[in-house]
Amino acid sequence: MYRIFVNDKPIFLNTVVEKETDFKNFLLKDANMEAVLHTLAKKKVKSVRLIHHNEETILKKFLKKLPNVIAGGGKVYNDKGAILFIYRNNKWDLPKGKAEKKETIAETALREVEEETGVSGLEIVKPLEITYHIFKRNGKLKIKITHWFEMKTTYSGELLPQENEGITKVEWLNESQAQEALTNSYANIKLLF
């Protein structure tokens, strides 16, 4: 089952129709995304489920409903085991950004982490999961598909927040500080922990 977040509320892609309680069902093929998001915005509704018969094609069919923005990002560890966080829009987040032409998704992730934080000497350890979230830009709905990578670095220099991207702080957080930061973060970031 796939989860796509709208702010912190999920849209689940599902093959089974369940009796509605605090969620609403829509058939994927007939779903109007504006109507789905309007329903999801209601206080009583905790999630929305988009139903499609075929688990193999459900994500592909869903992704055709909105323009896709492909991004790459990193969950970066230093040699002390601390994790690199950015602070943007009054929330803790992990560095990530949009792919550029002729760039692999791994190259995107490495470039974006370095641009947003000033951290260099990054090395990808392994791919993590892909997260999905819907946002509105210039009045148009889009879905951001972020490919995450676990990374490591021995960098110990100055952290440089990319201010023109709205980043006001970059910090290395230990395990307990990271858990605290996650209380003021996004649902799709919490999936990576």
Backbone as a printed PyTorch tensor [residue, N CA C, xyz], in Angstrom:
tensor([[[  0.8420,  -1.1880,   0.0000],
         [  0.0000,   0.0000,   0.0000],
         [  0.8850,   1.2490,   0.0000]],

        [[  0.5930,   2.1690,  -0.9030],
         [  1.3570,   3.4190,  -1.0060],
         [  0.6670,   4.5080,  -0.1950]],

        [[  1.4900,   5.4270,   0.3490],
         [  0.9780,   6.5870,   1.0880],
         [  1.4750,   7.8470,   0.4030]],

        [[  0.5460,   8.7270,   0.1110],
         [  0.8920,  10.0230,  -0.4610],
         [  0.3870,  11.0560,   0.5370]],

        [[  1.2550,  11.9670,   0.9550],
         [  0.8430,  12.9310,   1.9680],
         [  0.4060,  14.2540,   1.3580]],

        [[ -0.6200,  14.8170,   1.9810],
         [ -1.0590,  16.1780,   1.7100],
         [ -0.9480,  16.8470,   3.0660]],

        [[  0.0580,  17.7100,   3.2300],
         [  0.4580,  18.1800,   4.5590],
         [  0.7590,  16.9240,   5.3760]],

        [[  0.0470,  16.6800,   6.4640],
         [  0.3480,  15.4690,   7.2340],
         [ -0.7610,  14.4270,   7.1760]],

        [[ -1.7000,  14.6040,   6.2490],
         [ -2.7660,  13.6140,   6.1000],
         [ -2.4710,  12.7220,   4.8970]],

        [[ -2.6740,  11.4080,   5.0540],
         [ -2.3350,  10.5050,   3.9480],
         [ -3.4960,  10.1740,   3.0080]],

        [[ -3.1090,   9.9730,   1.7620],
         [ -3.9630,   9.3270,   0.7720],
         [ -3.3470,   7.9400,   0.6150]],

        [[ -4.1410,   6.9130,   0.8380],
         [ -3.6630,   5.5450,   0.6690],
         [ -4.1280,   5.0210,  -0.6830]],

        [[ -3.2270,   4.3730,  -1.4030],
         [ -3.6080,   3.6860,  -2.6360],
         [ -3.8650,   2.2440,  -2.2370]],

        [[ -5.0700,   1.7710,  -2.5060],
         [ -5.4990,   0.4930,  -1.9650],
         [ -6.2610,  -0.3260,  -3.0020]],

        [[ -6.2520,  -1.6450,  -2.8370],
         [ -7.0200,  -2.5190,  -3.7390],
         [ -8.2810,  -3.0460,  -3.0730]],

        [[ -8.4530,  -2.7450,  -1.7920],
         [ -9.5910,  -3.2790,  -1.0390],
         [-10.5030,  -2.1340,  -0.5960]],

        [[-11.7920,  -2.2970,  -0.8170],
         [-12.7550,  -1.3090,  -0.3340],
         [-13.1460,  -1.7100,   1.0860]],

        [[-12.9270,  -0.8100,   2.0330],
         [-13.3280,  -1.0600,   3.4180],
         [-14.4640,  -0.1100,   3.7720]],

        [[-15.2340,  -0.4980,   4.7970],
         [-16.3400,   0.3460,   5.2660],
         [-15.7530,   1.6450,   5.8180]],

        [[-16.2800,   2.7630,   5.3610],
         [-15.7680,   4.0660,   5.7720],
         [-16.0480,   4.3400,   7.2510]],

        [[-15.0250,   4.8220,   7.9490],
         [-15.1820,   5.2680,   9.3420],
         [-14.7000,   6.7170,   9.3820]],

        [[-13.4270,   6.9260,   9.7000],
         [-12.8710,   8.2730,   9.7020],
         [-12.1100,   8.5510,   8.3990]],

        [[-12.4080,   7.7760,   7.3550],
         [-11.7840,   7.9540,   6.0460],
         [-12.8440,   7.8590,   4.9570]],

        [[-12.4750,   8.2970,   3.7620],
         [-13.3810,   8.2340,   2.6070],
         [-12.7200,   7.4300,   1.4950]],

        [[-13.5460,   6.6450,   0.7870],
         [-13.0880,   5.8750,  -0.3720],
         [-13.4420,   6.6070,  -1.6650]],

        [[-12.5610,   6.5530,  -2.6360],
         [-12.8300,   7.0310,  -3.9880],
         [-12.2910,   5.9760,  -4.9490]],

        [[-12.9450,   5.7950,  -6.0750],
         [-12.3860,   4.9420,  -7.1150],
         [-11.3140,   5.7480,  -7.8350]],

        [[-10.1310,   5.1910,  -7.9490],
         [ -9.0100,   5.9090,  -8.5360],
         [ -9.3280,   6.4290,  -9.9350]],

        [[ -9.9430,   5.5910, -10.7640],
         [-10.1500,   5.9910, -12.1610],
         [-11.0930,   7.1870, -12.2980]],

        [[-12.0080,   7.3640, -11.3260],
         [-12.9740,   8.4690, -11.3930],
         [-12.5900,   9.6460, -10.5060]],

        [[-11.5300,   9.5120,  -9.7170],
         [-11.2130,  10.5140,  -8.6950],
         [-10.7430,  11.8370,  -9.3010]],

        [[-11.4130,  12.9150,  -8.9040],
         [-10.9830,  14.2640,  -9.2320],
         [-10.1160,  14.7200,  -8.0620]],

        [[ -8.8620,  15.0610,  -8.3250],
         [ -7.9280,  15.3500,  -7.2350],
         [ -8.3470,  16.5640,  -6.4000]],

        [[ -8.9390,  17.5750,  -7.0120],
         [ -9.4180,  18.7290,  -6.2350],
         [-10.4810,  18.2710,  -5.2280]],

        [[-11.4030,  17.4070,  -5.6750],
         [-12.4640,  16.8990,  -4.7910],
         [-11.8770,  16.0190,  -3.6840]],

        [[-10.8840,  15.2050,  -4.0430],
         [-10.2210,  14.3450,  -3.0560],
         [ -9.5720,  15.2040,  -1.9740]],

        [[ -8.8550,  16.2460,  -2.3830],
         [ -8.1690,  17.1130,  -1.4120],
         [ -9.1620,  17.9250,  -0.5850]],

        [[-10.2610,  18.3160,  -1.1910],
         [-11.3090,  19.0370,  -0.4500],
         [-11.8700,  18.1320,   0.6570]],

        [[-12.0980,  16.8720,   0.3260],
         [-12.5880,  15.8990,   1.3100],
         [-11.5460,  15.6900,   2.4020]],

        [[-10.3040,  15.5410,   2.0150],
         [ -9.2160,  15.2930,   2.9670],
         [ -9.0350,  16.4740,   3.9270]],

        [[ -9.3710,  17.6660,   3.4880],
         [ -9.2090,  18.8750,   4.3150],
         [-10.2250,  18.9430,   5.4570]],

        [[-11.2730,  18.1440,   5.3840],
         [-12.2960,  18.1760,   6.4420],
         [-11.7380,  17.6020,   7.7430]],

        [[-12.1150,  18.2300,   8.8600],
         [-11.5890,  17.8220,  10.1760],
         [-11.8780,  16.3660,  10.5240]],

        [[-13.0910,  15.8880,  10.2080],
         [-13.4930,  14.5280,  10.5880],
         [-12.7590,  13.4560,   9.7910]],

        [[-12.2360,  13.8350,   8.6290],
         [-11.6090,  12.8670,   7.7350],
         [-10.1120,  12.7790,   8.0390]],

        [[ -9.6740,  11.5830,   8.4400],
         [ -8.2630,  11.3700,   8.7960],
         [ -7.4100,  10.9600,   7.5900]],

        [[ -8.0650,  10.3240,   6.5940],
         [ -7.3540,   9.8990,   5.3890],
         [ -8.3510,   9.6550,   4.2690]],

        [[ -7.7990,   9.4910,   3.0720],
         [ -8.5950,   9.1500,   1.8970],
         [ -7.9720,   7.8960,   1.3070]],

        [[ -8.8190,   7.0420,   0.7610],
         [ -8.3210,   5.8400,   0.0870],
         [ -8.7660,   5.8670,  -1.3610]],

        [[ -7.7990,   5.7380,  -2.2400],
         [ -8.0880,   5.6400,  -3.6630],
         [ -7.9940,   4.1640,  -4.0340]],

        [[ -9.0860,   3.6470,  -4.5530],
         [ -9.2040,   2.2030,  -4.7830],
         [ -9.0190,   1.8810,  -6.2650]],

        [[ -8.1840,   0.8780,  -6.5130],
         [ -7.9570,   0.3790,  -7.8670],
         [ -7.7430,  -1.1300,  -7.7660]],

        [[ -8.2250,  -1.8590,  -8.7270],
         [ -8.2040,  -3.3340,  -8.6520],
         [ -6.8140,  -3.9480,  -8.7780]],

        [[ -5.8770,  -3.2500,  -9.4100],
         [ -4.5910,  -3.8710,  -9.7140],
         [ -3.4530,  -3.2120,  -8.9200]],

        [[ -2.8840,  -3.9660,  -7.9910],
         [ -1.7990,  -3.4460,  -7.1500],
         [ -0.5510,  -3.1000,  -7.9600]],

        [[ -0.3310,  -3.8420,  -9.0540],
         [  0.8600,  -3.6290,  -9.8860],
         [  0.8370,  -2.2680, -10.5910]],

        [[ -0.3540,  -1.7900, -10.9600],
         [ -0.4440,  -0.5490, -11.7580],
         [ -1.0120,   0.6350, -10.9780]],

        [[ -1.3780,   0.4290,  -9.7270],
         [ -2.0690,   1.4820,  -8.9720],
         [ -1.2350,   2.7660,  -8.8480]],

        [[  0.0570,   2.6430,  -8.5510],
         [  0.8950,   3.8350,  -8.3850],
         [  1.0360,   4.5750,  -9.7220]],

        [[  1.3000,   3.8340, -10.7790],
         [  1.4610,   4.4240, -12.1090],
         [  0.1970,   5.1960, -12.5180]],

        [[ -0.9670,   4.5950, -12.2790],
         [ -2.2460,   5.2430, -12.6210],
         [ -2.4310,   6.5100, -11.7840]],

        [[ -2.0850,   6.4360, -10.5040],
         [ -2.2290,   7.6060,  -9.6360],
         [ -1.3140,   8.7400, -10.0980]],

        [[ -0.0670,   8.4180, -10.4170],
         [  0.9110,   9.4420, -10.7890],
         [  0.5450,  10.1670, -12.0880]],

        [[ -0.3470,   9.5670, -12.8940],
         [ -0.7990,  10.2230, -14.1210],
         [ -1.8280,  11.3180, -13.8270]],

        [[ -2.3480,  11.3590, -12.6050],
         [ -3.3910,  12.3320, -12.2590],
         [ -2.8490,  13.7460, -12.0690]],

        [[ -1.5690,  13.8780, -11.7720],
         [ -0.9800,  15.1970, -11.5070],
         [  0.4130,  15.2800, -12.1260]],

        [[  0.8720,  16.5170, -12.4310],
         [  2.2590,  16.6550, -12.8770],
         [  3.2130,  16.1700, -11.7820]],

        [[  4.2690,  15.4890, -12.1880],
         [  5.2450,  14.9360, -11.2500],
         [  6.4740,  15.8290, -11.1510]],

        [[  6.9670,  16.0190,  -9.9320],
         [  8.2190,  16.7130,  -9.6820],
         [  9.1470,  15.6780,  -9.0460]],

        [[ 10.2510,  15.3710,  -9.7160],
         [ 11.1820,  14.3530,  -9.2280],
         [ 12.2600,  15.0400,  -8.3990]],

        [[ 12.5200,  14.4930,  -7.2040],
         [ 13.5010,  15.0930,  -6.3060],
         [ 14.3750,  14.0070,  -5.6850]],

        [[ 15.5180,  14.4500,  -5.1640],
         [ 16.4190,  13.5490,  -4.4450],
         [ 16.8480,  14.2150,  -3.1580]],

        [[ 17.0590,  13.3970,  -2.1330],
         [ 17.4660,  13.9540,  -0.8460],
         [ 18.2750,  12.9680,  -0.0310]],

        [[ 18.7860,  13.4730,   1.0940],
         [ 19.6610,  12.6340,   1.9020],
         [ 19.3750,  12.6720,   3.3860]],

        [[ 19.5090,  11.4960,   3.9770],
         [ 19.5630,  11.3490,   5.4390],
         [ 21.0500,  11.1110,   5.7040]],

        [[ 21.7340,  12.1800,   6.1320],
         [ 23.1970,  12.1840,   6.1880],
         [ 23.6890,  11.9970,   7.6170]],

        [[ 24.6240,  11.0590,   7.7940],
         [ 25.2650,  10.8110,   9.0910],
         [ 26.7050,  11.3050,   9.0420]],

        [[ 27.1620,  11.9200,  10.1420],
         [ 28.5890,  12.2510,  10.2270],
         [ 29.2980,  11.1330,  10.9970]],

        [[ 30.6050,  11.2830,  11.2190],
         [ 31.3500,  10.2000,  11.8670],
         [ 31.0540,  10.0660,  13.3630]],

        [[ 30.2410,  10.9790,  13.9120],
         [ 29.7970,  10.8430,  15.3100],
         [ 28.3930,  10.2330,  15.3890]],

        [[ 27.8240,   9.9150,  14.2280],
         [ 26.4820,   9.3180,  14.1920],
         [ 25.3520,  10.3330,  14.2470]],

        [[ 25.6790,  11.6310,  14.1590],
         [ 24.6370,  12.6690,  14.1490],
         [ 24.0390,  12.7620,  12.7430]],

        [[ 22.8070,  13.2560,  12.6780],
         [ 22.0730,  13.3520,  11.4150],
         [ 21.9170,  14.8220,  11.0320]],

        [[ 22.0940,  15.1030,   9.7500],
         [ 22.0320,  16.4650,   9.2240],
         [ 20.5810,  16.8810,   8.9810]],

        [[ 20.1430,  17.9520,   9.6560],
         [ 18.7930,  18.4830,   9.4800],
         [ 18.8610,  19.9200,   8.9820]],

        [[ 17.8290,  20.3230,   8.2600],
         [ 17.6610,  21.7320,   7.8840],
         [ 16.3790,  22.2380,   8.5340]],

        [[ 16.3020,  23.5550,   8.7190],
         [ 15.1100,  24.1850,   9.2770],
         [ 14.5900,  25.1760,   8.2440]],

        [[ 13.3630,  24.9130,   7.7540],
         [ 12.7610,  25.7360,   6.7040],
         [ 11.2630,  25.8110,   6.9630]],

        [[ 10.6830,  26.9740,   6.7550],
         [  9.2320,  27.1680,   6.9540],
         [  8.7900,  26.7170,   8.3490]],

        [[  9.6080,  27.0280,   9.3490],
         [  9.2990,  26.6980,  10.7540],
         [  9.1510,  25.2060,  11.0180]],

        [[  9.7950,  24.3840,  10.2150],
         [  9.7770,  22.9300,  10.4140],
         [ 11.1730,  22.3660,  10.1800]],

        [[ 11.4720,  21.2770,  10.9020],
         [ 12.7070,  20.5280,  10.6510],
         [ 12.4730,  19.6120,   9.4670]],

        [[ 13.4730,  19.5060,   8.6320],
         [ 13.3490,  18.7470,   7.3930],
         [ 14.7210,  18.1420,   7.0840]],

        [[ 14.7590,  17.3030,   6.0750],
         [ 16.0230,  16.7830,   5.5660],
         [ 16.2830,  17.4590,   4.2210]],

        [[ 17.5560,  17.6670,   3.8680],
         [ 17.8540,  18.3410,   2.6080],
         [ 17.4340,  17.5040,   1.3950]],

        [[ 16.8130,  18.2010,   0.4450],
         [ 16.3320,  17.5400,  -0.7780],
         [ 16.0300,  18.6070,  -1.8120]],

        [[ 15.9030,  18.1990,  -3.0580],
         [ 15.5390,  19.1640,  -4.0900],
         [ 15.3120,  18.5150,  -5.4300]],

        [[ 14.8670,  19.3430,  -6.3570],
         [ 14.4480,  18.9280,  -7.6850],
         [ 15.6180,  18.4640,  -8.5560]],

        [[ 15.3460,  17.4180,  -9.3180],
         [ 16.3310,  16.9010, -10.2720],
         [ 16.4900,  17.8750, -11.4270]],

        [[ 17.7200,  17.9530, -11.9470],
         [ 17.9920,  18.7500, -13.1360],
         [ 18.1720,  17.8000, -14.3170]],

        [[ 18.0420,  18.3540, -15.5330],
         [ 18.1830,  17.5310, -16.7440],
         [ 19.5310,  16.8090, -16.7680]],

        [[ 19.5130,  15.6040, -17.2990],
         [ 20.7300,  14.7880, -17.5000],
         [ 21.4600,  14.4620, -16.2070]],

        [[ 20.7340,  14.4160, -15.1060],
         [ 21.3270,  14.1340, -13.8000],
         [ 20.6800,  12.8540, -13.2790]],

        [[ 21.4730,  11.9330, -12.7520],
         [ 20.8600,  10.7590, -12.1300],
         [ 20.2350,  11.2050, -10.8110]],

        [[ 19.3300,  10.4070, -10.2820],
         [ 18.6780,  10.7800,  -9.0300],
         [ 19.6850,  10.7840,  -7.8730]],

        [[ 20.6930,   9.9320,  -7.9300],
         [ 21.7420,   9.9390,  -6.8990],
         [ 22.5520,  11.2350,  -6.9800]],

        [[ 22.8660,  11.6770,  -8.2090],
         [ 23.5850,  12.9490,  -8.3840],
         [ 22.7510,  14.1080,  -7.8530]],

        [[ 21.4520,  14.0690,  -8.1150],
         [ 20.5450,  15.1110,  -7.5970],
         [ 20.6340,  15.1760,  -6.0850]],

        [[ 20.5050,  14.0170,  -5.4430],
         [ 20.5040,  13.9650,  -3.9710],
         [ 21.8130,  14.5310,  -3.4060]],

        [[ 22.9370,  14.1100,  -3.9560],
         [ 24.2390,  14.6010,  -3.4850],
         [ 24.3690,  16.1160,  -3.6880]],

        [[ 23.9940,  16.5980,  -4.8770],
         [ 24.0910,  18.0250,  -5.1830],
         [ 23.1950,  18.8490,  -4.2590]],

        [[ 21.9530,  18.4130,  -4.0830],
         [ 21.0070,  19.1710,  -3.2610],
         [ 21.4500,  19.2420,  -1.8010]],

        [[ 21.9260,  18.1340,  -1.2600],
         [ 22.3900,  18.1450,   0.1360],
         [ 23.5300,  19.1540,   0.2830]],

        [[ 24.4750,  19.1160,  -0.6560],
         [ 25.6090,  20.0400,  -0.5710],
         [ 25.1560,  21.4940,  -0.7200]],

        [[ 24.2660,  21.7690,  -1.6970],
         [ 23.7880,  23.1400,  -1.9150],
         [ 23.0220,  23.6760,  -0.7110]],

        [[ 22.1670,  22.8430,  -0.1280],
         [ 21.3000,  23.3290,   0.9550],
         [ 22.0010,  23.4380,   2.3070]],

        [[ 23.1440,  22.7430,   2.4700],
         [ 23.7700,  22.6730,   3.7990],
         [ 25.2330,  23.1090,   3.8460]],

        [[ 25.9120,  23.1270,   2.7020],
         [ 27.3420,  23.4190,   2.6860],
         [ 28.2160,  22.2180,   3.0020]],

        [[ 27.6040,  21.0680,   3.2560],
         [ 28.3590,  19.8550,   3.6070],
         [ 28.8910,  19.1980,   2.3340]],

        [[ 30.1900,  18.8670,   2.3440],
         [ 30.7900,  18.2000,   1.1840],
         [ 31.3620,  16.8450,   1.6080]],

        [[ 31.9720,  16.1620,   0.6710],
         [ 32.5450,  14.8460,   0.9650],
         [ 31.4680,  13.8070,   1.2350]],

        [[ 30.3300,  13.9600,   0.5720],
         [ 29.1930,  13.0580,   0.7870],
         [ 29.3670,  11.7620,   0.0090]],

        [[ 28.9620,  10.6730,   0.6350],
         [ 29.0350,   9.3620,  -0.0070],
         [ 27.7170,   8.6400,   0.2570]],

        [[ 27.1260,   8.1030,  -0.8000],
         [ 25.8680,   7.3580,  -0.6350],
         [ 26.1770,   5.9850,  -0.0580]],

        [[ 25.4560,   5.6240,   0.9950],
         [ 25.5910,   4.3170,   1.6310],
         [ 24.5910,   3.3490,   1.0010]],

        [[ 23.3310,   3.7890,   0.8940],
         [ 22.2880,   2.9340,   0.3080],
         [ 21.0490,   3.7670,   0.0100]],

        [[ 20.2110,   3.2880,  -0.9220],
         [ 18.9390,   3.9810,  -1.1550],
         [ 17.9880,   3.7120,   0.0070]],

        [[ 17.1650,   4.6980,   0.3130],
         [ 16.0960,   4.5430,   1.3060],
         [ 14.7870,   4.5440,   0.5210]],

        [[ 13.6780,   4.7370,   1.2220],
         [ 12.4240,   4.6690,   0.4750],
         [ 12.1480,   5.9310,  -0.3260]],

        [[ 11.1440,   5.8350,  -1.1610],
         [ 10.6730,   6.9610,  -1.9580],
         [  9.4430,   7.5040,  -1.2430]],

        [[  9.3720,   8.8250,  -1.0810],
         [  8.1870,   9.4270,  -0.4600],
         [  7.4390,  10.2460,  -1.5070]],

        [[  6.1440,  10.4410,  -1.2310],
         [  5.2680,  11.1570,  -2.1570],
         [  4.4890,  12.1970,  -1.3680]],

        [[  4.4220,  13.4120,  -1.8880],
         [  3.4950,  14.3780,  -1.2920],
         [  2.9750,  15.3480,  -2.3460]],

        [[  1.7460,  15.7720,  -2.1050],
         [  1.0560,  16.6790,  -3.0250],
         [  1.1710,  18.0920,  -2.4800]],

        [[  1.4700,  19.0260,  -3.3700],
         [  1.5480,  20.4270,  -2.9710],
         [  0.9620,  21.2870,  -4.0880]],

        [[  0.7170,  22.5360,  -3.7630],
         [  0.1750,  23.4780,  -4.7410],
         [  1.2270,  24.5450,  -5.0050]],

        [[  1.5400,  24.7950,  -6.2690],
         [  2.4800,  25.8390,  -6.6460],
         [  1.8340,  26.6470,  -7.7600]],

        [[  1.7600,  27.9450,  -7.5820],
         [  1.1190,  28.8340,  -8.5740],
         [ -0.2870,  28.3590,  -8.9430]],

        [[ -1.0250,  27.9180,  -7.9040],
         [ -2.4120,  27.4920,  -8.1110],
         [ -2.5810,  26.1250,  -8.7440]],

        [[ -1.4810,  25.4250,  -9.0250],
         [ -1.5710,  24.1010,  -9.6610],
         [ -1.1020,  23.0080,  -8.6960]],

        [[ -1.8630,  21.9120,  -8.6550],
         [ -1.4780,  20.7630,  -7.8380],
         [ -0.3720,  19.9840,  -8.5370]],

        [[  0.5910,  19.5260,  -7.7390],
         [  1.6780,  18.6860,  -8.2510],
         [  1.9870,  17.6250,  -7.2070]],

        [[  2.6340,  16.5590,  -7.6620],
         [  3.0800,  15.5350,  -6.7150],
         [  4.6030,  15.4810,  -6.7570]],

        [[  5.2020,  15.5980,  -5.5550],
         [  6.6590,  15.4900,  -5.4610],
         [  7.0100,  14.0550,  -5.1020]],

        [[  7.8770,  13.4780,  -5.9120],
         [  8.3510,  12.1040,  -5.7190],
         [  9.8140,  12.2330,  -5.2990]],

        [[ 10.0900,  11.9720,  -4.0320],
         [ 11.4520,  12.1600,  -3.5200],
         [ 12.1330,  10.8190,  -3.2870]],

        [[ 13.2680,  10.6440,  -3.9460],
         [ 14.1060,   9.4560,  -3.7840],
         [ 15.1340,   9.7870,  -2.6980]],

        [[ 15.0940,   9.0330,  -1.6150],
         [ 15.9690,   9.3060,  -0.4710],
         [ 17.1480,   8.3400,  -0.4430]],

        [[ 18.2770,   8.8540,   0.0390],
         [ 19.4850,   8.0420,   0.1750],
         [ 20.0770,   8.2460,   1.5560]],

        [[ 20.5400,   7.1470,   2.1500],
         [ 21.3480,   7.2870,   3.3570],
         [ 22.7450,   7.6580,   2.8740]],

        [[ 23.3270,   8.6800,   3.5260],
         [ 24.6560,   9.1460,   3.1430],
         [ 25.5350,   9.2510,   4.3770]],

        [[ 26.8420,   9.3050,   4.1260],
         [ 27.7790,   9.5430,   5.2280],
         [ 28.8120,  10.5590,   4.7680]],

        [[ 29.4170,  11.2300,   5.7450],
         [ 30.4610,  12.1970,   5.4570],
         [ 31.3430,  12.3600,   6.6890]],

        [[ 32.5940,  12.7660,   6.4550],
         [ 33.4940,  13.0880,   7.5740],
         [ 33.6260,  14.6120,   7.6920]],

        [[ 32.8200,  15.3480,   6.9320],
         [ 32.8730,  16.8120,   6.9120],
         [ 32.6620,  17.3750,   8.3210]],

        [[ 33.5350,  18.3010,   8.7080],
         [ 33.3770,  18.9120,  10.0360],
         [ 33.4690,  20.4350,   9.9490]],

        [[ 33.3350,  20.9540,   8.7240],
         [ 33.4310,  22.3980,   8.5080],
         [ 32.1330,  23.1240,   8.8490]],

        [[ 32.0790,  24.3740,   8.3800],
         [ 30.9420,  25.2400,   8.6600],
         [ 29.6970,  24.7670,   7.9040]],

        [[ 28.5510,  24.8470,   8.5730],
         [ 27.2730,  24.5280,   7.9410],
         [ 26.7050,  25.8220,   7.3730]],

        [[ 26.2950,  25.7860,   6.1010],
         [ 25.8500,  26.9860,   5.4030],
         [ 24.4250,  26.8170,   4.8790]],

        [[ 23.4300,  27.3340,   5.6280],
         [ 22.0500,  27.2180,   5.1510],
         [ 21.8470,  27.9850,   3.8340]],

        [[ 21.1900,  27.3530,   2.8750],
         [ 20.9030,  27.9940,   1.5900],
         [ 19.7110,  28.9330,   1.7860]],

        [[ 20.0080,  30.1770,   2.1590],
         [ 18.9700,  31.1340,   2.5440],
         [ 17.9970,  31.4550,   1.4220]],

        [[ 18.4780,  31.4660,   0.1590],
         [ 17.5650,  31.7700,  -0.9470],
         [ 16.5460,  30.6510,  -1.1760]],

        [[ 16.7180,  29.5200,  -0.4910],
         [ 15.7320,  28.4280,  -0.5180],
         [ 14.8910,  28.4330,   0.7690]],

        [[ 15.0290,  29.4910,   1.5640],
         [ 14.2340,  29.6080,   2.7860],
         [ 14.7720,  28.8180,   3.9690]],

        [[ 15.9900,  28.3030,   3.8520],
         [ 16.5790,  27.5150,   4.9390],
         [ 17.2530,  28.4800,   5.9160]],

        [[ 16.8330,  28.4380,   7.1800],
         [ 17.3750,  29.3790,   8.1660],
         [ 18.4170,  28.7400,   9.0790]],

        [[ 18.4000,  27.3960,   9.1820],
         [ 19.3740,  26.7070,  10.0390],
         [ 19.7430,  25.3730,   9.4170]],

        [[ 20.9920,  24.9600,   9.6640],
         [ 21.4460,  23.6040,   9.3420],
         [ 22.1450,  23.1130,  10.6000]],

        [[ 21.7600,  21.9130,  11.0690],
         [ 22.3650,  21.4010,  12.3010],
         [ 22.5580,  19.8950,  12.2340]],

        [[ 23.6360,  19.4440,  12.9160],
         [ 23.8480,  18.0180,  13.1580],
         [ 23.1190,  17.6990,  14.4550]],

        [[ 22.1870,  16.7570,  14.4130],
         [ 21.4180,  16.3980,  15.6070],
         [ 21.7140,  14.9580,  16.0010]],

        [[ 21.9590,  14.7580,  17.3070],
         [ 22.1510,  13.3830,  17.7870],
         [ 20.7880,  12.6820,  17.8310]],

        [[ 20.7850,  11.4200,  18.2150],
         [ 19.5490,  10.6140,  18.1660],
         [ 18.3930,  11.2610,  18.9400]],

        [[ 18.6410,  11.7120,  20.1690],
         [ 17.5370,  12.2840,  20.9600],
         [ 17.1070,  13.6460,  20.4040]],

        [[ 18.0570,  14.4450,  19.9220],
         [ 17.7060,  15.7250,  19.3050],
         [ 16.9090,  15.5010,  18.0110]],

        [[ 17.2820,  14.4660,  17.2550],
         [ 16.5660,  14.1390,  16.0130],
         [ 15.1290,  13.7430,  16.3290]],

        [[ 14.9410,  12.9340,  17.3740],
         [ 13.5800,  12.5270,  17.7580],
         [ 12.7470,  13.7430,  18.1590]],

        [[ 13.3650,  14.6730,  18.8690],
         [ 12.6880,  15.9180,  19.2590],
         [ 12.3310,  16.7370,  18.0200]],

        [[ 13.2650,  16.8570,  17.0770],
         [ 13.0170,  17.6210,  15.8420],
         [ 11.8640,  17.0130,  15.0480]],

        [[ 11.7520,  15.6950,  15.0560],
         [ 10.6960,  15.0210,  14.2920],
         [  9.2980,  15.3560,  14.8040]],

        [[  9.1960,  15.8530,  16.0440],
         [  7.8680,  16.2700,  16.5420],
         [  7.4020,  17.5410,  15.8300]],

        [[  8.3340,  18.2560,  15.1790],
         [  7.9990,  19.4390,  14.3890],
         [  8.5640,  19.2590,  12.9730]],

        [[  8.1250,  18.1810,  12.3230],
         [  8.5950,  17.8660,  10.9850],
         [  7.4010,  17.4190,  10.1480]],

        [[  7.6780,  16.8060,   9.0150],
         [  6.6290,  16.3460,   8.0960],
         [  6.4550,  14.8390,   8.1980]],

        [[  5.2400,  14.3860,   7.9160],
         [  4.9290,  12.9550,   7.9990],
         [  5.8350,  12.1190,   7.0940]],

        [[  6.1240,  12.6200,   5.8910],
         [  6.9630,  11.8050,   4.9930],
         [  8.4170,  11.7440,   5.4760]],

        [[  8.8790,  12.7240,   6.2340],
         [ 10.2280,  12.6780,   6.8180],
         [ 10.2600,  11.6420,   7.9530]],

        [[  9.1840,  11.6010,   8.7310],
         [  9.1050,  10.6300,   9.8420],
         [  9.1870,   9.1930,   9.3270]],

        [[  8.7320,   8.9540,   8.0980],
         [  8.8050,   7.6030,   7.5120],
         [ 10.2480,   7.1110,   7.3810]],

        [[ 11.1930,   8.0400,   7.3000],
         [ 12.5980,   7.6690,   7.0910],
         [ 13.3110,   7.3020,   8.3920]],

        [[ 12.5930,   7.4200,   9.5310],
         [ 13.2070,   7.1390,  10.8420],
         [ 12.5880,   5.9120,  11.4870]]])
